[in-house]
Amino acid sequence: MSSLPLPRLVTVVALTLTLAALGVASNVGADWLQFRGRDASGSIPEATLPTALEPKKSIAWEIGLPGRGLSSPVIVGDRVFVTCSSGPKETRLHVICVRAADGVKLWERQFFATGRTMTFTKTSVAANTPASDGTHIFALYSSNDLVALDLDGNVQWIRGLAVDYPNVGNSLGMSSSLVCAEGTVVAQVEGDSQSLALGIDAVTGLNRWKLDRPKRANWSSPIVYKEPASGRERVCLQSSKGLLAVDPVSGKEVWNYPEGASTIPSSTVGKGVIFVPSFGITALKPGAPGEAPQQLWRAGNLRPGTSSPAVIGDRVYSLNDGGVLSAGEVADGKRVWQLRLKGPFSASPVAAGRYLYVPNEKGLLQVVDTSRPEGEVISEMDLGETILSTPSIAGNAMYLRSDGKLWKIGG
């Protein structure tokens, strides 16, 4: 870790706005503020979504989008935020805000990329899911451009991370999503040449800390969990070397799991346990500050593919590259059942109540009733578009996007 001089490309606008001043009614506990939701479990136990999917009955609205994107929507109160990239080389970056009730666009902001926009054809420059602290939206792109807006779209600050760190990037594109914890925006920008994790002050856009990271392309995203003893938020940084827990304010190491982890699916939190894509899935229970986490179990037969696991109650669900969904016990990792779904899959499953919602790459949304003895697909709906993005859930509705459309299902 090292201290840094002021970044060369930072524009700071001294605007600290509250939700009341914006007139936005937001219950942060009910919002979907980042990739995989409020606690990185991919699950909202109290949510109720349609389980018998029919386009005319289940789709509340759909709108067109101006560019490509794999990022998930973020929901704050009655506002839905989504990012896109457009143009022949995807150099135009979009942040769009629509009203959750009816899909009406409230505002759109556009920026020009300052970093490289070359990506693998399957992905896009708008691959990273944005994050919110409840009063701001922070959007990161594969070009390593990072922007902060308030909920009305007013620019707070802009960082060109590719200007500050010219060697960060990879030829396939970046996709690690942001998280917010204790006033810090945490970004993993990790590649083969230069590899960094940054803790950025949410108000000023300046670095609070910088960590050098393993020099290997990494598409997994950080997660946030609450330390059992102190209640403090901690951020876990995943890489090929394992899982590193840090204090989000200082960047200081809290503990380290050094046994390696996947660089594509991300870790998941549930029941006070962190489920790491490592040797299949490795279940870690964090302890007191400075103590190594307790390894509860390791299950090779729960190995995820591209999709990150999801947690519902006492079970963790993992989807492999063959389209096989496995249910494992949170307590000991024992596999309870397997169910083959119609793939292939890039998106991660999300859960409302006991139901898993899993869109495949062809646009087929499948609903799995996890309470059935062997799991069962109880409904399907073909959305007719390629879908690589993970859905988001808030207010008894699911928000799902393709390159060309954004849908609201239920609600």
Buried (B, 14 or more C-beta within 10 A) or exposed (E): EEEEEEBEBBEBBEBEBEBEEBEBEBEBEBBBBBBBBBBBBBBBEEBEBBBEBEEEEBBBBBBEBBBBBBBBBBBBBBBBBBBBBBBEEBBBBBBBBBEBBEBEEBBEBEBEBBBBBBBEEEBBBBBBBBBBBBBBBBBBBBBBBBBBBBBBBBBBBBBBBBBBBEEBBBEBBBBBBBBBBBBBBBBBBBBBEBBBBBBBBBBBBBBBBBBEBBBBBBBBBBBBBBBEEEEBBBBBBBBBBBBBBBBBBEBEBBBBBEBBBBBBBBBBBBBEBBBBBBBBBBBBEBBEBEEEBEBBBBBEBBBBBBBBBBBBBEBBBBBBEEBBBBBBBBEEBEBBBBBEBEBEBBBBBBBBBBBBBBBBBBBBBBBBBBEEEEBEBBBEBEBEBBBBBBBBBBBBBBBBBBBBBBBBBBB
